[in-house]
């Protein structure tokens, strides 16, 4: 079994690191969120406008999830081993921007759209482990909960900016311009990564493991298995819902503004929730805070099934803000808890992101036939049941991971 350097005794990122590093990491979170925040709902609306069937739209969303699924665990393992993480993150950003930016320009066929969405998903798989590695390298375990709260706050602010920009751009320039904007933002995201200076990542040895510390060691931990199962169910239910809501609004005759508001409302709620989740998971413990996120998801999805008013659908995104705001912060802190002193932080992040990607593939594949043959309400109720199952697994089997005063 490999050995790794122990955690530092004091954080270097909060508050002692250079302002430039802090700005760079927050900016990366902000702009990368803009890349992915509104693409799926607007892609669903774009394809619906081109006359695509409901199941075909969901199958295309599944192609993105498949790309994430196939690359997510390799991305985490590669992040543990690669030295120039900034360059890799910048390259992934530009690849996502290129794939999504050209979607309005290619023929509206599955053979043209599907591969671009797939490659965009594969490149996107690198975002979570690389951002987490950079955060842990700058902060160490001691300050990670605060750093992740701050980073996720900027991430959700990026999604808000993406939604507002999309609403304005779609109104003034048309739906296609939303995708061109994403391509432009990918350049800003890539540039922001290089504000983080290599020499300032003082805790980098704690964030990296040797090649021998891999997935086999992680799977020997029962807590990892429980977390993986609950996260997989969480995202099986969650992954298809936002594009499904955007698609539902389109079928109800809703506007581009309402589609963008699906993202906007959730992200506005996520900003304060993410900051508070970082504090609360440190003072109250990881499990009680995480449990709120797991319970919010089935409540939200079930309520979708009882309305056909586009603005009510938008309002229910408040629950998405609560669940996703908590998840984005606490999952990274739990990963750090489970790997503290033995390494594998980035590999575990990649593994859990693979569980997310499983949902990204299976969820739309199931959602398409459900919506096509049974309608939107039965589809929402089926995914609410899957979300409830994930919450039960987490609440009954997952122990607290916080150890003493950290």
QUIPE-V26791 format. One record per residue. OMEGA is omega in radians with two decimals (* if undefined). D_CENTER is the distance of its C-alpha to the mean C-alpha in Angstrom with 1 decimal. Layout:
omega:OMEGA d_center:D_CENTER
omega:OMEGA d_center:D_CENTER
This chain:
omega:-3.06 d_center:31.1
omega:3.09 d_center:29.9
omega:3.12 d_center:30.2
omega:3.10 d_center:28.0
omega:3.12 d_center:28.9
omega:-3.12 d_center:28.7
omega:-3.14 d_center:26.4
omega:-3.11 d_center:28.0
omega:3.14 d_center:30.1
omega:3.14 d_center:28.8
omega:3.09 d_center:25.6
omega:-3.10 d_center:26.0
omega:-3.12 d_center:23.1
omega:-0.01 d_center:23.7
omega:-2.87 d_center:26.2
omega:-3.08 d_center:28.1
omega:-3.12 d_center:26.1
omega:3.13 d_center:27.1
omega:-3.12 d_center:25.7
omega:3.12 d_center:24.9
omega:-3.13 d_center:22.4
omega:3.11 d_center:20.7
omega:-3.12 d_center:20.6
omega:-3.12 d_center:19.3
omega:3.10 d_center:16.3
omega:3.13 d_center:15.5
omega:3.10 d_center:16.2
omega:3.09 d_center:14.0
omega:-3.11 d_center:11.0
omega:-3.04 d_center:12.6
omega:3.10 d_center:13.4
omega:3.06 d_center:10.4
omega:3.10 d_center:8.6
omega:-3.13 d_center:11.8
omega:-2.96 d_center:11.5
omega:-2.95 d_center:8.8
omega:-3.04 d_center:9.2
omega:-3.01 d_center:12.3
omega:-3.02 d_center:13.0
omega:3.09 d_center:12.7
omega:-3.13 d_center:14.9
omega:3.05 d_center:17.2
omega:3.09 d_center:17.5
omega:3.14 d_center:18.5
omega:3.11 d_center:21.0
omega:-3.11 d_center:22.3
omega:3.06 d_center:23.0
omega:3.11 d_center:24.5
omega:3.09 d_center:26.8
omega:3.06 d_center:27.8
omega:3.13 d_center:29.0
omega:3.02 d_center:26.5
omega:-3.14 d_center:26.7
omega:-3.13 d_center:24.0
omega:3.12 d_center:23.5
omega:3.10 d_center:23.4
omega:3.13 d_center:20.6
omega:3.09 d_center:18.5
omega:3.10 d_center:19.6
omega:3.05 d_center:18.4
omega:3.11 d_center:14.8
omega:3.11 d_center:15.3
omega:3.06 d_center:16.3
omega:3.12 d_center:12.9
omega:3.11 d_center:11.5
omega:3.09 d_center:14.6
omega:3.09 d_center:14.1
omega:-3.08 d_center:10.7
omega:-3.06 d_center:12.7
omega:-3.06 d_center:15.7
omega:-2.94 d_center:14.4
omega:3.12 d_center:11.7
omega:3.03 d_center:14.5
omega:3.11 d_center:16.8
omega:3.11 d_center:14.4
omega:3.12 d_center:14.2
omega:3.12 d_center:18.0
omega:3.10 d_center:18.7
omega:3.09 d_center:16.9
omega:-2.98 d_center:19.3
omega:-3.04 d_center:22.2
omega:3.14 d_center:21.9
omega:-3.07 d_center:23.6
omega:-3.10 d_center:22.5
omega:3.13 d_center:18.8
omega:-3.13 d_center:19.0
omega:3.14 d_center:20.6
omega:3.13 d_center:18.1
omega:3.11 d_center:15.2
omega:3.13 d_center:17.4
omega:3.11 d_center:18.4
omega:3.13 d_center:14.9
omega:-3.12 d_center:14.3
omega:3.13 d_center:17.7
omega:3.11 d_center:17.2
omega:3.13 d_center:14.3
omega:-3.14 d_center:16.4
omega:-3.10 d_center:19.4
omega:-3.10 d_center:18.1
omega:-3.07 d_center:16.7
omega:-3.08 d_center:19.6
omega:-3.07 d_center:22.3
omega:3.13 d_center:21.3
omega:-3.05 d_center:24.0
omega:-3.08 d_center:26.6
omega:3.10 d_center:26.6
omega:-3.09 d_center:28.5
omega:3.11 d_center:26.8
omega:3.12 d_center:27.1
omega:-3.12 d_center:24.9
omega:3.12 d_center:26.3
omega:-3.07 d_center:25.3
omega:-3.06 d_center:21.9
omega:-3.13 d_center:20.6
omega:3.12 d_center:20.9
omega:3.12 d_center:19.3
omega:3.12 d_center:16.1
omega:-3.13 d_center:16.2
omega:3.08 d_center:16.7
omega:3.08 d_center:14.0
omega:3.13 d_center:11.5
omega:3.12 d_center:13.3
omega:3.13 d_center:13.1
omega:-3.12 d_center:9.4
omega:-3.11 d_center:9.3
omega:-3.02 d_center:10.9
omega:-3.02 d_center:8.6
omega:-3.13 d_center:7.2
omega:-3.13 d_center:10.8
omega:3.09 d_center:12.6
omega:3.10 d_center:11.4
omega:3.13 d_center:11.9
omega:3.12 d_center:15.2
omega:3.12 d_center:16.4
omega:-3.14 d_center:15.8
omega:3.10 d_center:17.7
omega:3.14 d_center:20.2
omega:-2.98 d_center:21.1
omega:-2.96 d_center:21.0
omega:-3.10 d_center:21.9
omega:-3.01 d_center:21.2
omega:-3.06 d_center:23.4
omega:-3.02 d_center:21.4
omega:-3.11 d_center:17.8
omega:3.12 d_center:17.2
omega:-3.14 d_center:18.4
omega:-3.13 d_center:16.7
omega:3.06 d_center:13.2
omega:3.12 d_center:14.2
omega:-3.13 d_center:15.4
omega:-3.13 d_center:12.6
omega:3.03 d_center:10.1
omega:3.10 d_center:13.0
omega:3.07 d_center:13.2
omega:-3.13 d_center:9.6
omega:3.03 d_center:10.2
omega:3.07 d_center:13.6
omega:3.08 d_center:12.5
omega:3.07 d_center:11.0
omega:3.11 d_center:14.4
omega:3.12 d_center:16.2
omega:-3.12 d_center:14.7
omega:3.13 d_center:15.8
omega:3.11 d_center:19.2
omega:-3.14 d_center:19.7
omega:3.12 d_center:19.0
omega:-3.12 d_center:21.4
omega:-3.09 d_center:24.0
omega:-3.14 d_center:23.8
omega:-3.14 d_center:23.9
omega:-3.04 d_center:26.9
omega:-2.98 d_center:28.8
omega:-3.14 d_center:28.1
omega:-3.04 d_center:26.8
omega:-3.09 d_center:23.7
omega:-3.09 d_center:23.8
omega:3.08 d_center:23.5
omega:-3.10 d_center:19.9
omega:3.09 d_center:19.1
omega:3.10 d_center:21.5
omega:3.11 d_center:20.0
omega:3.12 d_center:16.6
omega:3.13 d_center:18.8
omega:-3.12 d_center:20.6
omega:3.13 d_center:17.5
omega:3.10 d_center:16.5
omega:3.09 d_center:19.8
omega:3.11 d_center:19.2
omega:-3.14 d_center:16.0
omega:-3.13 d_center:18.0
omega:-3.07 d_center:20.9
omega:-3.13 d_center:19.2
omega:-3.04 d_center:18.2
omega:2.94 d_center:22.0
omega:3.09 d_center:22.7
omega:-3.08 d_center:21.8
omega:-3.10 d_center:25.1
omega:-3.08 d_center:25.4
omega:-3.09 d_center:28.2
omega:-3.13 d_center:26.3
omega:-2.99 d_center:23.9
omega:-3.11 d_center:26.5
omega:-3.08 d_center:24.4
omega:3.13 d_center:23.2
omega:3.12 d_center:25.5
omega:-3.11 d_center:23.8
omega:-3.04 d_center:20.4
omega:3.06 d_center:22.0
omega:3.02 d_center:23.7
omega:-3.04 d_center:26.4
omega:-3.07 d_center:26.1
omega:-3.11 d_center:27.6
omega:-3.00 d_center:25.0
omega:-3.00 d_center:22.7
omega:3.14 d_center:21.3
omega:3.12 d_center:24.7
omega:-3.12 d_center:25.0
omega:-3.06 d_center:21.6
omega:3.03 d_center:22.6
omega:-3.14 d_center:25.9
omega:-3.11 d_center:24.2
omega:-3.14 d_center:24.2
omega:3.10 d_center:21.5
omega:3.13 d_center:19.0
omega:3.13 d_center:20.2
omega:-3.14 d_center:19.8
omega:3.13 d_center:16.3
omega:-3.11 d_center:15.3
omega:-3.11 d_center:17.2
omega:3.11 d_center:15.8
omega:3.12 d_center:12.1
omega:3.11 d_center:13.1
omega:3.10 d_center:15.0
omega:-3.06 d_center:12.4
omega:2.98 d_center:10.0
omega:3.11 d_center:13.3
omega:-2.97 d_center:14.0
omega:-2.98 d_center:10.9
omega:-3.08 d_center:9.7
omega:-2.93 d_center:13.0
omega:-3.10 d_center:13.7
omega:3.05 d_center:12.5
omega:3.10 d_center:14.2
omega:3.09 d_center:16.9
omega:3.08 d_center:17.5
omega:3.11 d_center:17.8
omega:3.13 d_center:20.2
omega:3.11 d_center:22.1
omega:3.11 d_center:22.7
omega:3.13 d_center:24.0
omega:3.11 d_center:26.3
omega:-3.14 d_center:27.5
omega:3.14 d_center:28.5
omega:-3.05 d_center:26.0
omega:3.03 d_center:25.5
omega:3.12 d_center:22.9
omega:3.12 d_center:22.7
omega:3.08 d_center:21.8
omega:3.11 d_center:19.0
omega:-3.14 d_center:17.6
omega:3.04 d_center:18.3
omega:3.09 d_center:15.9
omega:-3.00 d_center:13.1
omega:-3.09 d_center:15.4
omega:3.14 d_center:16.5
omega:-3.06 d_center:13.2
omega:3.08 d_center:12.2
omega:3.11 d_center:15.7
omega:-3.07 d_center:15.5
omega:-3.06 d_center:12.3
omega:3.11 d_center:14.1
omega:3.13 d_center:17.0
omega:3.14 d_center:15.2
omega:3.14 d_center:13.0
omega:-3.13 d_center:16.2
omega:3.13 d_center:18.2
omega:3.10 d_center:16.0
omega:3.12 d_center:16.5
omega:-3.04 d_center:20.2
omega:-3.14 d_center:20.6
omega:3.07 d_center:19.1
omega:-3.08 d_center:21.6
omega:-3.08 d_center:24.5
omega:-3.01 d_center:24.0
omega:-3.08 d_center:22.3
omega:-2.99 d_center:18.9
omega:-3.10 d_center:19.7
omega:3.13 d_center:21.0
omega:3.13 d_center:18.1
omega:-3.12 d_center:15.5
omega:3.11 d_center:18.0
omega:3.11 d_center:17.7
omega:3.14 d_center:14.0
omega:-3.11 d_center:15.1
omega:-3.11 d_center:18.1
omega:-3.05 d_center:16.7
omega:-3.13 d_center:14.8
omega:3.09 d_center:18.0
omega:-3.13 d_center:20.0
omega:-3.05 d_center:17.9
omega:3.13 d_center:17.9
omega:-3.12 d_center:21.6
omega:3.07 d_center:22.6
omega:-3.01 d_center:21.4
omega:-3.07 d_center:24.2
omega:-3.11 d_center:26.9
omega:3.00 d_center:26.8
omega:3.11 d_center:27.4
omega:-3.11 d_center:27.2
omega:-3.12 d_center:24.5
omega:3.03 d_center:24.5
omega:3.06 d_center:24.2
omega:3.10 d_center:21.1
omega:-3.10 d_center:19.7
omega:-3.12 d_center:21.0
omega:3.09 d_center:19.3
omega:3.01 d_center:15.9
omega:3.14 d_center:16.9
omega:3.05 d_center:16.0
omega:3.10 d_center:12.4
omega:3.13 d_center:12.5
omega:-3.08 d_center:13.9
omega:-3.10 d_center:11.8
omega:3.10 d_center:8.3
omega:3.09 d_center:10.1
omega:-3.06 d_center:11.6
omega:-3.04 d_center:9.0
omega:-3.14 d_center:7.0
omega:-2.94 d_center:10.6
omega:-3.11 d_center:12.5
omega:3.12 d_center:10.9
omega:3.13 d_center:11.5
omega:3.10 d_center:14.9
omega:3.07 d_center:15.8
omega:3.11 d_center:15.1
omega:3.09 d_center:17.5
omega:-3.04 d_center:19.9
omega:-3.11 d_center:20.1
omega:-3.08 d_center:20.8
omega:3.11 d_center:22.9
omega:-3.14 d_center:26.2
omega:3.10 d_center:25.5
omega:3.13 d_center:22.6
omega:-3.11 d_center:19.8
omega:-3.09 d_center:16.9
omega:3.07 d_center:15.0
omega:3.12 d_center:16.2
omega:3.04 d_center:15.0
omega:3.12 d_center:11.4
omega:3.12 d_center:11.7
omega:3.13 d_center:13.4
omega:3.06 d_center:11.0
omega:3.02 d_center:8.2
omega:3.05 d_center:11.2
omega:3.06 d_center:11.6
omega:-3.11 d_center:8.2
omega:3.05 d_center:9.7
omega:3.07 d_center:13.0
omega:3.14 d_center:11.9
omega:3.10 d_center:10.7
omega:-3.03 d_center:14.3
omega:-3.10 d_center:16.4
omega:3.11 d_center:15.2
omega:3.11 d_center:16.2
omega:3.09 d_center:19.2
omega:-3.07 d_center:20.4
omega:-3.09 d_center:19.6
omega:3.11 d_center:21.7
omega:3.13 d_center:25.0
omega:-3.12 d_center:24.5
omega:-3.08 d_center:24.3
omega:-3.00 d_center:26.9
omega:-3.08 d_center:29.5
omega:-3.12 d_center:28.9
omega:-3.04 d_center:27.2
omega:-3.08 d_center:24.1
omega:3.08 d_center:25.3
omega:3.11 d_center:25.7
omega:3.13 d_center:22.3
omega:-3.12 d_center:20.7
omega:3.10 d_center:22.9
omega:-3.14 d_center:22.2
omega:3.03 d_center:18.4
omega:3.11 d_center:19.4
omega:3.10 d_center:21.5
omega:3.12 d_center:18.8
omega:3.11 d_center:16.7
omega:3.10 d_center:19.9
omega:3.09 d_center:20.6
omega:3.12 d_center:17.4
omega:3.13 d_center:18.4
omega:3.11 d_center:21.9
omega:-3.12 d_center:21.0
omega:-3.05 d_center:19.1
omega:-3.05 d_center:21.9
omega:-2.99 d_center:24.8
omega:-3.06 d_center:23.9
omega:3.09 d_center:21.5
omega:3.00 d_center:23.6
omega:-3.11 d_center:23.0
omega:3.13 d_center:21.8
omega:-3.10 d_center:23.0
omega:3.07 d_center:26.4
omega:3.14 d_center:28.9
omega:3.13 d_center:28.5
omega:* d_center:25.8
